Amino acid sequence: MRDATPTPVELQVLQLVALWRQGPAVRHDPVLANMFARLMAALNRSAPGVAARVLGTLEDMQARGLGLFARGD
């Protein structure tokens, strides 16, 4: 059984999702855009292809009107 400590790749995916939840600000705020680009690059170095799959899934969810927020949000 594995301990509960997330791997570096899992942490990077979680950070990517957290940034994505900021909405359009990620594309328009220079600081968030820089963080997003650096995180994507780091994730691509750690696990090639994972960043593109995660981003594709998030964009697909957005296109379908699904969100990452709790029902009350």
Secondary structure as the mmCIF struct_conf table of DSSP 4:
data_model
#
loop_
_struct_conf.conf_type_id
_struct_conf.id
_struct_conf.beg_label_comp_id
_struct_conf.beg_label_asym_id
_struct_conf.beg_label_seq_id
_struct_conf.end_label_comp_id
_struct_conf.end_label_asym_id
_struct_conf.end_label_seq_id
BEND BEND1 ALA A 4 ALA A 4
HELX_LH_PP_P HELX_LH_PP_P1 THR A 5 THR A 7
HELX_RH_AL_P HELX_RH_AL_P1 PRO A 8 TRP A 20
TURN_TY1_P TURN_TY1_P1 ARG A 21 PRO A 24
HELX_RH_AL_P HELX_RH_AL_P2 ALA A 25 HIS A 28
HELX_RH_AL_P HELX_RH_AL_P3 PRO A 30 SER A 46
BEND BEND2 ALA A 47 ALA A 47
TURN_TY1_P TURN_TY1_P2 PRO A 48 GLY A 49
HELX_RH_AL_P HELX_RH_AL_P4 VAL A 50 ALA A 63
TURN_TY1_P TURN_TY1_P3 ARG A 64 GLY A 65
BEND BEND3 LEU A 68 PHE A 69
TURN_TY1_P TURN_TY1_P4 ARG A 71 GLY A 72
#
